[in-house]
Amino acid sequence: MISGAYALHDWFKENAYYFLGNIQINRIVATLVASFVATAASMPFDTLRLRLYTQRPLPNGKWPYEGTLDCVSKIFKYEGNVKNNGNLQAFYAGFLPCYLRFFAIALVSQ
Protein backbone atom coordinates (compact mmCIF):
# COMPACT_ATOMS: atom_id res chain seq x y z
CA MET A 1 0.00 0.00 0.00
CA ILE A 2 2.72 2.46 0.94
CA SER A 3 4.84 1.76 -2.13
CA GLY A 4 1.80 2.18 -4.38
CA ALA A 5 0.84 5.42 -2.66
CA TYR A 6 4.37 6.79 -2.96
CA ALA A 7 4.57 5.82 -6.62
CA LEU A 8 1.24 7.53 -7.32
CA HIS A 9 2.35 10.55 -5.30
CA ASP A 10 5.55 10.91 -7.33
CA TRP A 11 3.75 10.39 -10.64
CA PHE A 12 1.08 12.96 -9.83
CA LYS A 13 3.62 15.47 -8.52
CA GLU A 14 5.78 15.16 -11.64
CA ASN A 15 2.81 15.64 -13.96
CA ALA A 16 1.48 18.56 -11.95
CA TYR A 17 4.96 20.14 -12.04
CA TYR A 18 5.07 19.71 -15.81
CA PHE A 19 1.66 21.36 -16.35
CA LEU A 20 1.46 23.88 -13.47
CA GLY A 21 5.06 24.71 -12.73
CA ASN A 22 6.91 24.77 -9.43
CA ILE A 23 4.26 25.68 -6.85
CA GLN A 24 3.80 24.25 -3.33
CA ILE A 25 0.21 23.18 -3.93
CA ASN A 26 1.49 20.35 -6.16
CA ARG A 27 2.84 18.50 -3.13
CA ILE A 28 -0.37 18.86 -1.15
CA VAL A 29 -2.63 17.82 -4.03
CA ALA A 30 -0.39 14.84 -4.80
CA THR A 31 -0.59 13.82 -1.15
CA LEU A 32 -4.39 14.14 -1.22
CA VAL A 33 -4.66 11.90 -4.28
CA ALA A 34 -2.20 9.28 -3.00
CA SER A 35 -3.89 9.18 0.42
CA PHE A 36 -7.28 8.67 -1.22
CA VAL A 37 -6.07 5.76 -3.32
CA ALA A 38 -4.23 4.18 -0.39
CA THR A 39 -7.34 4.43 1.77
CA ALA A 40 -9.60 3.01 -0.93
CA ALA A 41 -7.22 0.09 -1.47
CA SER A 42 -6.71 -0.76 2.20
CA MET A 43 -10.16 -0.20 3.73
CA PRO A 44 -11.77 -3.55 2.72
CA PHE A 45 -8.86 -5.45 4.28
CA ASP A 46 -8.95 -3.28 7.38
CA THR A 47 -12.70 -3.87 7.74
CA LEU A 48 -12.21 -7.63 7.57
CA ARG A 49 -9.34 -7.50 10.06
CA LEU A 50 -11.34 -5.39 12.48
CA ARG A 51 -14.41 -7.61 12.31
CA LEU A 52 -12.39 -10.76 12.84
CA TYR A 53 -10.34 -9.36 15.73
CA THR A 54 -13.29 -7.84 17.62
CA GLN A 55 -15.79 -10.68 17.33
CA ARG A 56 -17.30 -12.09 20.48
CA PRO A 57 -19.05 -15.44 20.98
CA LEU A 58 -22.77 -15.50 20.26
CA PRO A 59 -25.24 -16.58 22.99
CA ASN A 60 -25.15 -20.17 21.64
CA GLY A 61 -21.35 -20.25 22.08
CA LYS A 62 -20.37 -20.10 18.39
CA TRP A 63 -18.26 -17.39 16.81
CA PRO A 64 -19.94 -15.02 14.30
CA TYR A 65 -17.27 -15.66 11.65
CA GLU A 66 -15.39 -18.89 11.03
CA GLY A 67 -12.67 -17.22 8.97
CA THR A 68 -11.88 -14.56 6.42
CA LEU A 69 -13.90 -16.06 3.57
CA ASP A 70 -16.89 -16.58 5.86
CA CYS A 71 -16.66 -12.92 6.92
CA VAL A 72 -16.57 -11.75 3.30
CA SER A 73 -19.49 -13.98 2.34
CA LYS A 74 -21.60 -12.75 5.26
CA ILE A 75 -20.89 -9.12 4.40
CA PHE A 76 -21.96 -9.78 0.81
CA LYS A 77 -24.99 -11.80 1.92
CA TYR A 78 -26.39 -9.55 4.65
CA GLU A 79 -24.99 -6.07 4.06
CA GLY A 80 -24.39 -6.03 0.32
CA ASN A 81 -27.75 -7.50 -0.63
CA VAL A 82 -29.71 -5.21 -2.96
CA LYS A 83 -32.98 -6.88 -1.91
CA ASN A 84 -32.42 -5.59 1.63
CA ASN A 85 -31.55 -2.09 0.38
CA GLY A 86 -27.89 -2.74 1.12
CA ASN A 87 -24.74 -1.94 -0.76
CA LEU A 88 -21.07 -2.69 -0.40
CA GLN A 89 -20.41 0.45 1.59
CA ALA A 90 -19.85 -1.76 4.65
CA PHE A 91 -16.32 -2.38 3.40
CA TYR A 92 -15.69 1.38 3.50
CA ALA A 93 -17.17 2.22 6.90
CA GLY A 94 -14.94 4.82 8.55
CA PHE A 95 -13.40 5.97 5.29
CA LEU A 96 -13.04 9.65 6.22
CA PRO A 97 -11.15 9.20 9.53
CA CYS A 98 -8.81 6.69 7.90
CA TYR A 99 -8.27 9.01 4.95
CA LEU A 100 -7.49 11.97 7.19
CA ARG A 101 -5.10 9.83 9.22
CA PHE A 102 -3.23 8.69 6.09
CA PHE A 103 -3.13 12.24 4.75
CA ALA A 104 -1.81 13.67 8.02
CA ILE A 105 0.88 10.99 8.34
CA ALA A 106 1.98 11.46 4.73
CA LEU A 107 2.03 15.25 4.98
CA VAL A 108 3.97 15.32 8.25
CA SER A 109 6.46 12.74 7.02
CA GLN A 110 7.37 14.94 4.05
N, C-alpha and C positions, 0 to 999 in steps of 0.2 A: 504494500500500500504506500509506504513512504517513498520507495524508489519511483513508483508510478507518479506520485504527486510531485516529486521533485523534477522528474522529466517533463511533466506537463507544465510545471511552473517555468522552467527554463525555456521551453518551446514558446509559451505564450509571451514571456518577457522579451525574447528575441524578436518575435514578430511585431509586438507592440512598439519596440524600439525602432524597428525598420519603418513602420508606418507613422508613428507619432513623434519620434525623436527621443532625446534623452530627458525625460521628465520623471519625477518621483512617483507619480501615480501609476506608472507601469508596474512597479514592484508590488504595490498594494492590490491592484486589479489581478495580477498574475497569482498572488497569494489567495485572493478570493476564489478564483476559478479552480485552482488546485485543491483548495480545502473542500470545495463543493464536490468535486469528483471523488476525492478520498473518502468523504463522508458517505456519499451515495454507494461507493463500492464496499465499504466496510460495515455499514449498518445492518444488513441482513445477517451477517455472521455474528455481530455483536448481540443482536436480538436473540438469536438461537443460544448463544453462550449464556446470556443473562437468564433466559427461561430455564435452561438446564441446571444452572448453578443455584438458582433460588427456589427450585421446586420443593414442595413439602408433601409428605404422604397424605393421601386422601383419607376420609373417614373409614373406608374399608381396608386400609393398610397398604394399598398399591400406590405406586408413584404415578404422577400424571403423564410423564413421558418415559418411554423405555429406551430412548436413544435419540440421536440427532435426526435420523430419517423419520422416526415417529413424530418428533416435534414439528418437522417441516410439513408432514402430511396432515397433522391436526390443525396447523395454522391455515393451510390451504382448504381443508375440509370445513372448518368452523368459522374462520375469520375472513377467508378469501372467497366465500361462496356468494355468487351473485344473487342466488335465490333468497338469501337472508340479508340482502342489501349490504353485503360486505365487499371489501376490496382488499388488495394486498398492501394496504397502507400499514398493516400491523408490523411488517418488516421494517418500516421506517418510523416507528414511534420514538419520539425524542430526537428527531433529526436536527432541530434548531440548536438545542444545547450542545449536541455533539459537534455540529458545524462550527459554532462559535468557539468551542474549546480547541478544535483543530486549527482554526484561523488564528486564535490568540497565540498558540504554541508556535505556529509557523512564523508569525510576524515577530514575536519576541526573539526567536532563535536566529533571525536574520541580523 
